[in-house]
Amino acid sequence: TGLGDIAETKAIKMLFGQELAKKATISATKSMTGHLLGGAGAVEMAACALAIRDGVIPPTINLENPDPECDLDYTANQAKEKKVRVTLNNSFGFGGHNATLVATEFKG
């Protein structure tokens, strides 16, 4: 949602600081899958694992006019090739059931 996007943008800036937040590459896979309710987090985590493995950030499709407060790199409309070492996946559920999963590349 619009308010959720603004809140997430502010949280990313608060957590990582303005400079590091601007370097992050963000993707909203729900733009392609729709909201899968209980399955959303699992599908998003699979997208994160594939981004790490393949070095491709999935696009946020149909992103034409983001809110001015959403001023980070949202991978608008086209996938991006980029080395991915760490992913962070936020899930905000009904009734305040929230989770964040962090994945890193395997070095072994």
C-alpha positions as CSV (number, residue, x, y, z in Angstrom):
1,T,0.0,0.0,0.0
2,G,1.0,3.6,-0.4
3,L,1.3,4.2,3.3
4,G,3.2,0.9,3.8
5,D,5.6,1.9,1.1
6,I,6.4,5.2,2.8
7,A,6.7,3.5,6.2
8,E,9.1,0.9,4.7
9,T,11.2,3.6,3.0
10,K,11.5,5.5,6.2
11,A,12.4,2.4,8.2
12,I,15.1,1.5,5.7
13,K,16.6,5.0,5.9
14,M,16.4,4.9,9.7
15,L,18.0,1.5,10.0
16,F,20.8,1.9,7.4
17,G,21.2,5.7,7.3
18,Q,20.5,7.9,4.3
19,E,23.7,7.2,2.4
20,L,23.6,3.4,2.7
21,A,19.9,3.3,2.0
22,K,20.4,5.1,-1.3
23,K,22.8,2.3,-2.3
24,A,20.3,-0.5,-1.6
25,T,18.4,-2.1,-4.5
26,I,14.8,-2.8,-3.6
27,S,12.3,-5.0,-5.3
28,A,8.6,-5.6,-4.7
29,T,7.8,-9.0,-6.0
30,K,4.1,-8.7,-5.1
31,S,3.9,-6.4,-8.1
32,M,4.3,-9.6,-10.2
33,T,2.6,-12.3,-8.1
34,G,-0.1,-10.4,-6.3
35,H,-0.6,-10.9,-2.5
36,L,-0.3,-14.6,-1.8
37,L,-1.4,-14.1,1.9
38,G,0.2,-17.0,3.9
39,G,2.4,-18.0,1.0
40,A,3.8,-14.5,0.3
41,G,6.8,-14.7,2.5
42,A,7.9,-18.1,1.2
43,V,7.6,-17.0,-2.5
44,E,9.5,-13.7,-1.7
45,M,12.2,-15.7,0.1
46,A,12.6,-17.9,-3.0
47,A,13.0,-14.7,-5.1
48,C,15.7,-13.6,-2.7
49,A,17.5,-16.9,-2.9
50,L,17.4,-16.7,-6.7
51,A,18.6,-13.1,-6.7
52,I,21.7,-14.2,-4.7
53,R,22.3,-17.3,-6.9
54,D,21.7,-15.6,-10.3
55,G,22.8,-12.0,-9.6
56,V,19.5,-10.6,-10.9
57,I,17.2,-8.3,-9.0
58,P,13.6,-8.9,-10.0
59,P,11.7,-5.8,-11.1
60,T,8.9,-3.9,-9.4
61,I,6.6,-3.9,-12.4
62,N,4.1,-1.2,-13.1
63,L,5.9,1.4,-11.0
64,E,5.2,4.6,-12.8
65,N,4.7,7.4,-10.3
66,P,6.1,6.5,-6.8
67,D,5.3,8.8,-3.9
68,P,8.0,11.5,-3.6
69,E,8.8,10.1,-0.1
70,C,9.7,6.8,-1.7
71,D,13.0,7.9,-3.2
72,L,15.1,4.8,-3.1
73,D,16.1,2.4,-6.0
74,Y,13.0,0.3,-6.4
75,T,14.1,-1.6,-9.5
76,A,11.3,0.0,-11.5
77,N,9.9,-2.1,-14.4
78,Q,13.1,-3.9,-15.4
79,A,15.2,-6.5,-13.8
80,K,18.8,-5.5,-12.9
81,E,22.0,-7.6,-13.1
82,K,23.9,-7.0,-9.9
83,K,26.0,-9.1,-7.5
84,V,23.8,-9.9,-4.5
85,R,25.4,-10.9,-1.2
86,V,22.6,-10.2,1.3
87,T,18.8,-10.0,1.0
88,L,16.3,-8.7,3.5
89,N,12.7,-9.7,3.2
90,N,10.0,-7.9,5.2
91,S,6.6,-9.5,5.7
92,F,3.8,-7.6,7.4
93,G,0.8,-9.7,8.2
94,F,-2.7,-9.1,9.3
95,G,-3.1,-8.4,13.1
96,G,0.5,-7.3,13.5
97,H,2.2,-10.6,12.6
98,N,5.4,-9.4,11.1
99,A,8.7,-11.0,10.2
100,T,12.0,-10.1,8.6
101,L,14.3,-12.8,7.0
102,V,17.9,-12.1,6.1
103,A,19.8,-14.4,3.7
104,T,23.4,-14.3,2.6
105,E,25.3,-16.0,-0.1
106,F,26.8,-19.4,0.9
107,K,30.6,-19.4,1.1
108,G,31.6,-23.0,1.6
